[in-house]
Amino acid sequence: MAAESAAGPQPNSDIDGLSYEEAREQLVGVVSKLETGGASLEDSLALWERGEALAKRCEQWLEGARKRLAAARDHAAHEG
C-alpha cells in the first residue's frame, strides 16, 4: 500500500490519547472531507474508519462525564 500523505488519513492508534475537543474537531474534519468527495475509495474507507473511531472516543468521554456527574450528584445527596 502506498504511504499516506501528510494531509491523508492518519492511523487510528493516536485516538486513545485525544481529548474530547480534539476528537470532536478531527471528526468534523473527517466528515467534511467525506462530504466534499474526491477521495479514492481506499482513502474514503480509511476516513470512514477513522471517523468511527473518533466518534467512539467522543462517546467514551461523554460516558465518563455522565458517570462523574452521577457520582457528584450522589455525593451531594448524601451530604445534604
PyMOL Python script that loads the backbone (N, CA, C, O; Angstrom):
from pymol import cmd

cmd.read_pdbstr("""\
ATOM      1  N   MET A   1       0.844  -1.169   0.000  1.00  0.00           N
ATOM      2  CA  MET A   1       0.000   0.000   0.000  1.00  0.00           C
ATOM      3  C   MET A   1       0.889   1.232   0.000  1.00  0.00           C
ATOM      4  O   MET A   1       1.955   1.219   0.616  1.00  0.00           O
ATOM      5  N   ALA A   2       0.481   2.280  -0.668  1.00  0.00           N
ATOM      6  CA  ALA A   2       1.259   3.499  -0.766  1.00  0.00           C
ATOM      7  C   ALA A   2       1.244   4.231   0.570  1.00  0.00           C
ATOM      8  O   ALA A   2       0.287   4.137   1.340  1.00  0.00           O
ATOM      9  N   ALA A   3       2.316   4.955   0.824  1.00  0.00           N
ATOM     10  CA  ALA A   3       2.388   5.750   2.050  1.00  0.00           C
ATOM     11  C   ALA A   3       1.367   6.875   1.993  1.00  0.00           C
ATOM     12  O   ALA A   3       1.138   7.464   0.937  1.00  0.00           O
ATOM     13  N   GLU A   4       0.762   7.166   3.124  1.00  0.00           N
ATOM     14  CA  GLU A   4      -0.225   8.237   3.193  1.00  0.00           C
ATOM     15  C   GLU A   4       0.487   9.580   3.201  1.00  0.00           C
ATOM     16  O   GLU A   4       1.550   9.715   3.806  1.00  0.00           O
ATOM     17  N   SER A   5      -0.080  10.556   2.546  1.00  0.00           N
ATOM     18  CA  SER A   5       0.483  11.896   2.585  1.00  0.00           C
ATOM     19  C   SER A   5       0.161  12.529   3.927  1.00  0.00           C
ATOM     20  O   SER A   5      -0.674  12.021   4.675  1.00  0.00           O
ATOM     21  N   ALA A   6       0.820  13.636   4.231  1.00  0.00           N
ATOM     22  CA  ALA A   6       0.590  14.315   5.499  1.00  0.00           C
ATOM     23  C   ALA A   6      -0.862  14.768   5.635  1.00  0.00           C
ATOM     24  O   ALA A   6      -1.385  14.859   6.746  1.00  0.00           O
ATOM     25  N   ALA A   7      -1.513  15.052   4.506  1.00  0.00           N
ATOM     26  CA  ALA A   7      -2.904  15.505   4.541  1.00  0.00           C
ATOM     27  C   ALA A   7      -3.886  14.344   4.479  1.00  0.00           C
ATOM     28  O   ALA A   7      -5.089  14.545   4.648  1.00  0.00           O
ATOM     29  N   GLY A   8      -3.394  13.141   4.240  1.00  0.00           N
ATOM     30  CA  GLY A   8      -4.266  11.981   4.080  1.00  0.00           C
ATOM     31  C   GLY A   8      -4.694  11.405   5.416  1.00  0.00           C
ATOM     32  O   GLY A   8      -4.334  11.927   6.471  1.00  0.00           O
ATOM     33  N   PRO A   9      -5.462  10.327   5.367  1.00  0.00           N
ATOM     34  CA  PRO A   9      -5.941   9.689   6.588  1.00  0.00           C
ATOM     35  C   PRO A   9      -4.777   9.271   7.479  1.00  0.00           C
ATOM     36  O   PRO A   9      -3.747   8.811   6.987  1.00  0.00           O
ATOM     37  N   GLN A  10      -4.941   9.432   8.781  1.00  0.00           N
ATOM     38  CA  GLN A  10      -3.919   9.071   9.738  1.00  0.00           C
ATOM     39  C   GLN A  10      -4.281   7.752  10.385  1.00  0.00           C
ATOM     40  O   GLN A  10      -5.454   7.379  10.427  1.00  0.00           O
ATOM     41  N   PRO A  11      -3.269   7.032  10.897  1.00  0.00           N
ATOM     42  CA  PRO A  11      -3.584   5.798  11.612  1.00  0.00           C
ATOM     43  C   PRO A  11      -4.437   6.110  12.837  1.00  0.00           C
ATOM     44  O   PRO A  11      -4.396   7.221  13.364  1.00  0.00           O
ATOM     45  N   ASN A  12      -5.202   5.132  13.281  1.00  0.00           N
ATOM     46  CA  ASN A  12      -6.131   5.350  14.381  1.00  0.00           C
ATOM     47  C   ASN A  12      -5.498   5.149  15.757  1.00  0.00           C
ATOM     48  O   ASN A  12      -6.173   5.346  16.767  1.00  0.00           O
ATOM     49  N   SER A  13      -4.223   4.764  15.826  1.00  0.00           N
ATOM     50  CA  SER A  13      -3.599   4.462  17.102  1.00  0.00           C
ATOM     51  C   SER A  13      -3.465   5.684  18.007  1.00  0.00           C
ATOM     52  O   SER A  13      -3.305   5.527  19.217  1.00  0.00           O
ATOM     53  N   ASP A  14      -3.525   6.874  17.464  1.00  0.00           N
ATOM     54  CA  ASP A  14      -3.372   8.095  18.254  1.00  0.00           C
ATOM     55  C   ASP A  14      -4.665   8.554  18.912  1.00  0.00           C
ATOM     56  O   ASP A  14      -4.642   9.487  19.715  1.00  0.00           O
ATOM     57  N   ILE A  15      -5.757   7.943  18.602  1.00  0.00           N
ATOM     58  CA  ILE A  15      -7.064   8.419  19.043  1.00  0.00           C
ATOM     59  C   ILE A  15      -7.260   8.274  20.549  1.00  0.00           C
ATOM     60  O   ILE A  15      -7.908   9.122  21.162  1.00  0.00           O
ATOM     61  N   ASP A  16      -6.724   7.235  21.152  1.00  0.00           N
ATOM     62  CA  ASP A  16      -6.934   6.997  22.582  1.00  0.00           C
ATOM     63  C   ASP A  16      -6.424   8.142  23.451  1.00  0.00           C
ATOM     64  O   ASP A  16      -6.924   8.336  24.559  1.00  0.00           O
ATOM     65  N   GLY A  17      -5.448   8.899  22.978  1.00  0.00           N
ATOM     66  CA  GLY A  17      -4.893   9.987  23.763  1.00  0.00           C
ATOM     67  C   GLY A  17      -5.550  11.334  23.526  1.00  0.00           C
ATOM     68  O   GLY A  17      -5.129  12.333  24.109  1.00  0.00           O
ATOM     69  N   LEU A  18      -6.573  11.385  22.683  1.00  0.00           N
ATOM     70  CA  LEU A  18      -7.203  12.660  22.349  1.00  0.00           C
ATOM     71  C   LEU A  18      -8.199  13.093  23.409  1.00  0.00           C
ATOM     72  O   LEU A  18      -8.899  12.271  24.000  1.00  0.00           O
ATOM     73  N   SER A  19      -8.250  14.397  23.638  1.00  0.00           N
ATOM     74  CA  SER A  19      -9.298  14.951  24.494  1.00  0.00           C
ATOM     75  C   SER A  19     -10.605  14.918  23.703  1.00  0.00           C
ATOM     76  O   SER A  19     -10.610  14.663  22.498  1.00  0.00           O
ATOM     77  N   TYR A  20     -11.706  15.178  24.399  1.00  0.00           N
ATOM     78  CA  TYR A  20     -12.997  15.224  23.721  1.00  0.00           C
ATOM     79  C   TYR A  20     -12.982  16.272  22.612  1.00  0.00           C
ATOM     80  O   TYR A  20     -13.430  16.013  21.496  1.00  0.00           O
ATOM     81  N   GLU A  21     -12.464  17.454  22.928  1.00  0.00           N
ATOM     82  CA  GLU A  21     -12.459  18.552  21.961  1.00  0.00           C
ATOM     83  C   GLU A  21     -11.611  18.223  20.745  1.00  0.00           C
ATOM     84  O   GLU A  21     -11.994  18.537  19.618  1.00  0.00           O
ATOM     85  N   GLU A  22     -10.446  17.587  20.965  1.00  0.00           N
ATOM     86  CA  GLU A  22      -9.573  17.205  19.851  1.00  0.00           C
ATOM     87  C   GLU A  22     -10.252  16.162  18.966  1.00  0.00           C
ATOM     88  O   GLU A  22     -10.224  16.261  17.739  1.00  0.00           O
ATOM     89  N   ALA A  23     -10.861  15.162  19.604  1.00  0.00           N
ATOM     90  CA  ALA A  23     -11.539  14.109  18.851  1.00  0.00           C
ATOM     91  C   ALA A  23     -12.706  14.679  18.059  1.00  0.00           C
ATOM     92  O   ALA A  23     -12.906  14.324  16.897  1.00  0.00           O
ATOM     93  N   ARG A  24     -13.477  15.564  18.687  1.00  0.00           N
ATOM     94  CA  ARG A  24     -14.618  16.177  18.000  1.00  0.00           C
ATOM     95  C   ARG A  24     -14.156  17.019  16.818  1.00  0.00           C
ATOM     96  O   ARG A  24     -14.758  16.972  15.745  1.00  0.00           O
ATOM     97  N   GLU A  25     -13.097  17.784  17.012  1.00  0.00           N
ATOM     98  CA  GLU A  25     -12.575  18.625  15.931  1.00  0.00           C
ATOM     99  C   GLU A  25     -12.099  17.779  14.752  1.00  0.00           C
ATOM    100  O   GLU A  25     -12.371  18.101  13.595  1.00  0.00           O
ATOM    101  N   GLN A  26     -11.388  16.699  15.057  1.00  0.00           N
ATOM    102  CA  GLN A  26     -10.929  15.817  13.987  1.00  0.00           C
ATOM    103  C   GLN A  26     -12.104  15.127  13.300  1.00  0.00           C
ATOM    104  O   GLN A  26     -12.086  14.935  12.084  1.00  0.00           O
ATOM    105  N   LEU A  27     -13.118  14.756  14.068  1.00  0.00           N
ATOM    106  CA  LEU A  27     -14.301  14.116  13.485  1.00  0.00           C
ATOM    107  C   LEU A  27     -15.000  15.067  12.521  1.00  0.00           C
ATOM    108  O   LEU A  27     -15.434  14.649  11.447  1.00  0.00           O
ATOM    109  N   VAL A  28     -15.113  16.333  12.889  1.00  0.00           N
ATOM    110  CA  VAL A  28     -15.701  17.327  11.994  1.00  0.00           C
ATOM    111  C   VAL A  28     -14.901  17.408  10.699  1.00  0.00           C
ATOM    112  O   VAL A  28     -15.477  17.504   9.616  1.00  0.00           O
ATOM    113  N   GLY A  29     -13.582  17.370  10.808  1.00  0.00           N
ATOM    114  CA  GLY A  29     -12.730  17.401   9.621  1.00  0.00           C
ATOM    115  C   GLY A  29     -12.930  16.186   8.733  1.00  0.00           C
ATOM    116  O   GLY A  29     -12.972  16.305   7.508  1.00  0.00           O
ATOM    117  N   VAL A  30     -13.054  15.017   9.347  1.00  0.00           N
ATOM    118  CA  VAL A  30     -13.280  13.786   8.585  1.00  0.00           C
ATOM    119  C   VAL A  30     -14.603  13.860   7.838  1.00  0.00           C
ATOM    120  O   VAL A  30     -14.673  13.537   6.652  1.00  0.00           O
ATOM    121  N   VAL A  31     -15.654  14.287   8.536  1.00  0.00           N
ATOM    122  CA  VAL A  31     -16.971  14.395   7.912  1.00  0.00           C
ATOM    123  C   VAL A  31     -16.920  15.377   6.745  1.00  0.00           C
ATOM    124  O   VAL A  31     -17.491  15.117   5.686  1.00  0.00           O
ATOM    125  N   SER A  32     -16.246  16.488   6.936  1.00  0.00           N
ATOM    126  CA  SER A  32     -16.121  17.486   5.875  1.00  0.00           C
ATOM    127  C   SER A  32     -15.426  16.903   4.647  1.00  0.00           C
ATOM    128  O   SER A  32     -15.869  17.113   3.517  1.00  0.00           O
ATOM    129  N   LYS A  33     -14.338  16.170   4.873  1.00  0.00           N
ATOM    130  CA  LYS A  33     -13.610  15.551   3.753  1.00  0.00           C
ATOM    131  C   LYS A  33     -14.486  14.531   3.025  1.00  0.00           C
ATOM    132  O   LYS A  33     -14.474  14.453   1.797  1.00  0.00           O
ATOM    133  N   LEU A  34     -15.238  13.758   3.794  1.00  0.00           N
ATOM    134  CA  LEU A  34     -16.112  12.758   3.171  1.00  0.00           C
ATOM    135  C   LEU A  34     -17.236  13.416   2.387  1.00  0.00           C
ATOM    136  O   LEU A  34     -17.617  12.935   1.319  1.00  0.00           O
ATOM    137  N   GLU A  35     -17.769  14.515   2.912  1.00  0.00           N
ATOM    138  CA  GLU A  35     -18.862  15.203   2.229  1.00  0.00           C
ATOM    139  C   GLU A  35     -18.415  15.865   0.933  1.00  0.00           C
ATOM    140  O   GLU A  35     -19.180  15.923  -0.030  1.00  0.00           O
ATOM    141  N   THR A  36     -17.182  16.364   0.902  1.00  0.00           N
ATOM    142  CA  THR A  36     -16.714  17.030  -0.315  1.00  0.00           C
ATOM    143  C   THR A  36     -16.376  16.040  -1.412  1.00  0.00           C
ATOM    144  O   THR A  36     -16.353  16.396  -2.590  1.00  0.00           O
ATOM    145  N   GLY A  37     -16.114  14.801  -1.030  1.00  0.00           N
ATOM    146  CA  GLY A  37     -15.820  13.776  -2.025  1.00  0.00           C
ATOM    147  C   GLY A  37     -14.470  13.988  -2.668  1.00  0.00           C
ATOM    148  O   GLY A  37     -13.652  14.772  -2.186  1.00  0.00           O
ATOM    149  N   GLY A  38     -14.243  13.285  -3.756  1.00  0.00           N
ATOM    150  CA  GLY A  38     -12.998  13.420  -4.494  1.00  0.00           C
ATOM    151  C   GLY A  38     -11.901  12.477  -4.045  1.00  0.00           C
ATOM    152  O   GLY A  38     -10.904  12.323  -4.751  1.00  0.00           O
ATOM    153  N   ALA A  39     -12.053  11.840  -2.891  1.00  0.00           N
ATOM    154  CA  ALA A  39     -11.036  10.908  -2.415  1.00  0.00           C
ATOM    155  C   ALA A  39     -11.246   9.555  -3.082  1.00  0.00           C
ATOM    156  O   ALA A  39     -12.352   9.217  -3.503  1.00  0.00           O
ATOM    157  N   SER A  40     -10.175   8.796  -3.170  1.00  0.00           N
ATOM    158  CA  SER A  40     -10.288   7.445  -3.717  1.00  0.00           C
ATOM    159  C   SER A  40     -11.129   6.598  -2.759  1.00  0.00           C
ATOM    160  O   SER A  40     -11.345   6.975  -1.607  1.00  0.00           O
ATOM    161  N   LEU A  41     -11.588   5.474  -3.243  1.00  0.00           N
ATOM    162  CA  LEU A  41     -12.377   4.576  -2.404  1.00  0.00           C
ATOM    163  C   LEU A  41     -11.571   4.148  -1.190  1.00  0.00           C
ATOM    164  O   LEU A  41     -12.097   4.113  -0.078  1.00  0.00           O
ATOM    165  N   GLU A  42     -10.307   3.825  -1.390  1.00  0.00           N
ATOM    166  CA  GLU A  42      -9.447   3.399  -0.286  1.00  0.00           C
ATOM    167  C   GLU A  42      -9.315   4.508   0.770  1.00  0.00           C
ATOM    168  O   GLU A  42      -9.433   4.254   1.968  1.00  0.00           O
ATOM    169  N   ASP A  43      -9.068   5.736   0.306  1.00  0.00           N
ATOM    170  CA  ASP A  43      -8.957   6.863   1.233  1.00  0.00           C
ATOM    171  C   ASP A  43     -10.281   7.140   1.929  1.00  0.00           C
ATOM    172  O   ASP A  43     -10.299   7.458   3.118  1.00  0.00           O
ATOM    173  N   SER A  44     -11.386   7.024   1.205  1.00  0.00           N
ATOM    174  CA  SER A  44     -12.698   7.243   1.800  1.00  0.00           C
ATOM    175  C   SER A  44     -12.984   6.210   2.883  1.00  0.00           C
ATOM    176  O   SER A  44     -13.533   6.550   3.931  1.00  0.00           O
ATOM    177  N   LEU A  45     -12.621   4.963   2.643  1.00  0.00           N
ATOM    178  CA  LEU A  45     -12.819   3.922   3.653  1.00  0.00           C
ATOM    179  C   LEU A  45     -11.955   4.187   4.882  1.00  0.00           C
ATOM    180  O   LEU A  45     -12.405   4.005   6.014  1.00  0.00           O
ATOM    181  N   ALA A  46     -10.716   4.616   4.659  1.00  0.00           N
ATOM    182  CA  ALA A  46      -9.834   4.933   5.778  1.00  0.00           C
ATOM    183  C   ALA A  46     -10.390   6.110   6.583  1.00  0.00           C
ATOM    184  O   ALA A  46     -10.351   6.101   7.813  1.00  0.00           O
ATOM    185  N   LEU A  47     -10.904   7.116   5.888  1.00  0.00           N
ATOM    186  CA  LEU A  47     -11.521   8.256   6.574  1.00  0.00           C
ATOM    187  C   LEU A  47     -12.736   7.809   7.377  1.00  0.00           C
ATOM    188  O   LEU A  47     -12.921   8.228   8.520  1.00  0.00           O
ATOM    189  N   TRP A  48     -13.563   6.957   6.774  1.00  0.00           N
ATOM    190  CA  TRP A  48     -14.757   6.456   7.460  1.00  0.00           C
ATOM    191  C   TRP A  48     -14.361   5.711   8.736  1.00  0.00           C
ATOM    192  O   TRP A  48     -14.955   5.922   9.794  1.00  0.00           O
ATOM    193  N   GLU A  49     -13.355   4.841   8.631  1.00  0.00           N
ATOM    194  CA  GLU A  49     -12.912   4.078   9.795  1.00  0.00           C
ATOM    195  C   GLU A  49     -12.369   5.003  10.877  1.00  0.00           C
ATOM    196  O   GLU A  49     -12.632   4.795  12.061  1.00  0.00           O
ATOM    197  N   ARG A  50     -11.617   6.016  10.481  1.00  0.00           N
ATOM    198  CA  ARG A  50     -11.103   6.978  11.459  1.00  0.00           C
ATOM    199  C   ARG A  50     -12.267   7.743  12.097  1.00  0.00           C
ATOM    200  O   ARG A  50     -12.267   7.986  13.304  1.00  0.00           O
ATOM    201  N   GLY A  51     -13.245   8.115  11.294  1.00  0.00           N
ATOM    202  CA  GLY A  51     -14.407   8.808  11.829  1.00  0.00           C
ATOM    203  C   GLY A  51     -15.146   7.966  12.853  1.00  0.00           C
ATOM    204  O   GLY A  51     -15.572   8.473  13.891  1.00  0.00           O
ATOM    205  N   GLU A  52     -15.296   6.690  12.564  1.00  0.00           N
ATOM    206  CA  GLU A  52     -15.950   5.783  13.512  1.00  0.00           C
ATOM    207  C   GLU A  52     -15.166   5.715  14.814  1.00  0.00           C
ATOM    208  O   GLU A  52     -15.753   5.744  15.896  1.00  0.00           O
ATOM    209  N   ALA A  53     -13.842   5.624  14.717  1.00  0.00           N
ATOM    210  CA  ALA A  53     -13.005   5.559  15.912  1.00  0.00           C
ATOM    211  C   ALA A  53     -13.073   6.871  16.694  1.00  0.00           C
ATOM    212  O   ALA A  53     -13.106   6.858  17.924  1.00  0.00           O
ATOM    213  N   LEU A  54     -13.094   7.992  15.991  1.00  0.00           N
ATOM    214  CA  LEU A  54     -13.200   9.294  16.658  1.00  0.00           C
ATOM    215  C   LEU A  54     -14.547   9.443  17.354  1.00  0.00           C
ATOM    216  O   LEU A  54     -14.618   9.956  18.471  1.00  0.00           O
ATOM    217  N   ALA A  55     -15.612   8.999  16.700  1.00  0.00           N
ATOM    218  CA  ALA A  55     -16.946   9.059  17.305  1.00  0.00           C
ATOM    219  C   ALA A  55     -16.997   8.196  18.566  1.00  0.00           C
ATOM    220  O   ALA A  55     -17.604   8.585  19.564  1.00  0.00           O
ATOM    221  N   LYS A  56     -16.365   7.034  18.519  1.00  0.00           N
ATOM    222  CA  LYS A  56     -16.315   6.154  19.686  1.00  0.00           C
ATOM    223  C   LYS A  56     -15.562   6.837  20.825  1.00  0.00           C
ATOM    224  O   LYS A  56     -15.964   6.738  21.984  1.00  0.00           O
ATOM    225  N   ARG A  57     -14.469   7.532  20.496  1.00  0.00           N
ATOM    226  CA  ARG A  57     -13.698   8.248  21.518  1.00  0.00           C
ATOM    227  C   ARG A  57     -14.547   9.349  22.159  1.00  0.00           C
ATOM    228  O   ARG A  57     -14.513   9.534  23.376  1.00  0.00           O
ATOM    229  N   CYS A  58     -15.295  10.067  21.352  1.00  0.00           N
ATOM    230  CA  CYS A  58     -16.183  11.103  21.890  1.00  0.00           C
ATOM    231  C   CYS A  58     -17.216  10.483  22.826  1.00  0.00           C
ATOM    232  O   CYS A  58     -17.495  11.031  23.892  1.00  0.00           O
ATOM    233  N   GLU A  59     -17.776   9.356  22.438  1.00  0.00           N
ATOM    234  CA  GLU A  59     -18.752   8.666  23.286  1.00  0.00           C
ATOM    235  C   GLU A  59     -18.130   8.234  24.607  1.00  0.00           C
ATOM    236  O   GLU A  59     -18.776   8.310  25.652  1.00  0.00           O
ATOM    237  N   GLN A  60     -16.866   7.778  24.567  1.00  0.00           N
ATOM    238  CA  GLN A  60     -16.186   7.385  25.796  1.00  0.00           C
ATOM    239  C   GLN A  60     -16.056   8.580  26.743  1.00  0.00           C
ATOM    240  O   GLN A  60     -16.298   8.458  27.944  1.00  0.00           O
ATOM    241  N   TRP A  61     -15.676   9.721  26.200  1.00  0.00           N
ATOM    242  CA  TRP A  61     -15.561  10.926  27.014  1.00  0.00           C
ATOM    243  C   TRP A  61     -16.915  11.314  27.607  1.00  0.00           C
ATOM    244  O   TRP A  61     -17.009  11.633  28.792  1.00  0.00           O
ATOM    245  N   LEU A  62     -17.953  11.284  26.785  1.00  0.00           N
ATOM    246  CA  LEU A  62     -19.279  11.665  27.265  1.00  0.00           C
ATOM    247  C   LEU A  62     -19.785  10.705  28.331  1.00  0.00           C
ATOM    248  O   LEU A  62     -20.389  11.138  29.312  1.00  0.00           O
ATOM    249  N   GLU A  63     -19.551   9.421  28.157  1.00  0.00           N
ATOM    250  CA  GLU A  63     -19.972   8.441  29.155  1.00  0.00           C
ATOM    251  C   GLU A  63     -19.228   8.668  30.469  1.00  0.00           C
ATOM    252  O   GLU A  63     -19.816   8.575  31.546  1.00  0.00           O
ATOM    253  N   GLY A  64     -17.936   8.966  30.373  1.00  0.00           N
ATOM    254  CA  GLY A  64     -17.168   9.266  31.577  1.00  0.00           C
ATOM    255  C   GLY A  64     -17.706  10.497  32.287  1.00  0.00           C
ATOM    256  O   GLY A  64     -17.781  10.527  33.515  1.00  0.00           O
ATOM    257  N   ALA A  65     -18.080  11.508  31.521  1.00  0.00           N
ATOM    258  CA  ALA A  65     -18.648  12.724  32.109  1.00  0.00           C
ATOM    259  C   ALA A  65     -19.981  12.424  32.781  1.00  0.00           C
ATOM    260  O   ALA A  65     -20.262  12.942  33.862  1.00  0.00           O
ATOM    261  N   ARG A  66     -20.805  11.587  32.146  1.00  0.00           N
ATOM    262  CA  ARG A  66     -22.089  11.214  32.750  1.00  0.00           C
ATOM    263  C   ARG A  66     -21.882  10.516  34.088  1.00  0.00           C
ATOM    264  O   ARG A  66     -22.589  10.788  35.059  1.00  0.00           O
ATOM    265  N   LYS A  67     -20.903   9.610  34.129  1.00  0.00           N
ATOM    266  CA  LYS A  67     -20.634   8.870  35.368  1.00  0.00           C
ATOM    267  C   LYS A  67     -20.131   9.804  36.458  1.00  0.00           C
ATOM    268  O   LYS A  67     -20.523   9.672  37.617  1.00  0.00           O
ATOM    269  N   ARG A  68     -19.261  10.752  36.095  1.00  0.00           N
ATOM    270  CA  ARG A  68     -18.750  11.702  37.087  1.00  0.00           C
ATOM    271  C   ARG A  68     -19.868  12.592  37.618  1.00  0.00           C
ATOM    272  O   ARG A  68     -19.917  12.882  38.814  1.00  0.00           O
ATOM    273  N   LEU A  69     -20.766  13.026  36.737  1.00  0.00           N
ATOM    274  CA  LEU A  69     -21.895  13.846  37.183  1.00  0.00           C
ATOM    275  C   LEU A  69     -22.814  13.066  38.114  1.00  0.00           C
ATOM    276  O   LEU A  69     -23.270  13.591  39.130  1.00  0.00           O
ATOM    277  N   ALA A  70     -23.081  11.823  37.769  1.00  0.00           N
ATOM    278  CA  ALA A  70     -23.933  10.990  38.616  1.00  0.00           C
ATOM    279  C   ALA A  70     -23.279  10.779  39.980  1.00  0.00           C
ATOM    280  O   ALA A  70     -23.958  10.823  41.006  1.00  0.00           O
ATOM    281  N   ALA A  71     -21.974  10.553  39.997  1.00  0.00           N
ATOM    282  CA  ALA A  71     -21.272  10.362  41.266  1.00  0.00           C
ATOM    283  C   ALA A  71     -21.310  11.637  42.096  1.00  0.00           C
ATOM    284  O   ALA A  71     -21.481  11.578  43.314  1.00  0.00           O
ATOM    285  N   ALA A  72     -21.151  12.791  41.449  1.00  0.00           N
ATOM    286  CA  ALA A  72     -21.196  14.070  42.165  1.00  0.00           C
ATOM    287  C   ALA A  72     -22.583  14.311  42.741  1.00  0.00           C
ATOM    288  O   ALA A  72     -22.714  14.791  43.867  1.00  0.00           O
ATOM    289  N   ARG A  73     -23.624  13.979  41.975  1.00  0.00           N
ATOM    290  CA  ARG A  73     -24.997  14.141  42.470  1.00  0.00           C
ATOM    291  C   ARG A  73     -25.262  13.233  43.667  1.00  0.00           C
ATOM    292  O   ARG A  73     -25.871  13.645  44.654  1.00  0.00           O
ATOM    293  N   ASP A  74     -24.792  11.985  43.562  1.00  0.00           N
ATOM    294  CA  ASP A  74     -24.975  11.038  44.663  1.00  0.00           C
ATOM    295  C   ASP A  74     -24.250  11.538  45.910  1.00  0.00           C
ATOM    296  O   ASP A  74     -24.783  11.482  47.018  1.00  0.00           O
ATOM    297  N   HIS A  75     -23.040  12.021  45.714  1.00  0.00           N
ATOM    298  CA  HIS A  75     -22.245  12.518  46.843  1.00  0.00           C
ATOM    299  C   HIS A  75     -22.951  13.721  47.482  1.00  0.00           C
ATOM    300  O   HIS A  75     -23.040  13.803  48.708  1.00  0.00           O
ATOM    301  N   ALA A  76     -23.448  14.646  46.672  1.00  0.00           N
ATOM    302  CA  ALA A  76     -24.144  15.827  47.184  1.00  0.00           C
ATOM    303  C   ALA A  76     -25.418  15.433  47.913  1.00  0.00           C
ATOM    304  O   ALA A  76     -25.766  16.041  48.925  1.00  0.00           O
ATOM    305  N   ALA A  77     -26.114  14.429  47.413  1.00  0.00           N
ATOM    306  CA  ALA A  77     -27.365  13.993  48.031  1.00  0.00           C
ATOM    307  C   ALA A  77     -27.103  13.376  49.406  1.00  0.00           C
ATOM    308  O   ALA A  77     -27.914  13.528  50.320  1.00  0.00           O
ATOM    309  N   HIS A  78     -25.990  12.691  49.551  1.00  0.00           N
ATOM    310  CA  HIS A  78     -25.669  12.038  50.832  1.00  0.00           C
ATOM    311  C   HIS A  78     -25.125  13.031  51.840  1.00  0.00           C
ATOM    312  O   HIS A  78     -25.182  12.773  53.043  1.00  0.00           O
ATOM    313  N   GLU A  79     -24.594  14.166  51.383  1.00  0.00           N
ATOM    314  CA  GLU A  79     -24.087  15.186  52.297  1.00  0.00           C
ATOM    315  C   GLU A  79     -25.199  16.074  52.832  1.00  0.00           C
ATOM    316  O   GLU A  79     -25.113  16.613  53.935  1.00  0.00           O
ATOM    317  N   GLY A  80     -26.243  16.214  52.028  1.00  0.00           N
ATOM    318  CA  GLY A  80     -27.309  17.161  52.367  1.00  0.00           C
ATOM    319  C   GLY A  80     -28.287  16.665  53.326  1.00  0.00           C
ATOM    320  O   GLY A  80     -29.224  17.382  53.679  1.00  0.00           O
TER     321      GLY A  80
END
""", "prot")
cmd.dss("prot")
cmd.show_as("cartoon", "prot")
cmd.util.cbc("prot")
cmd.orient("prot")
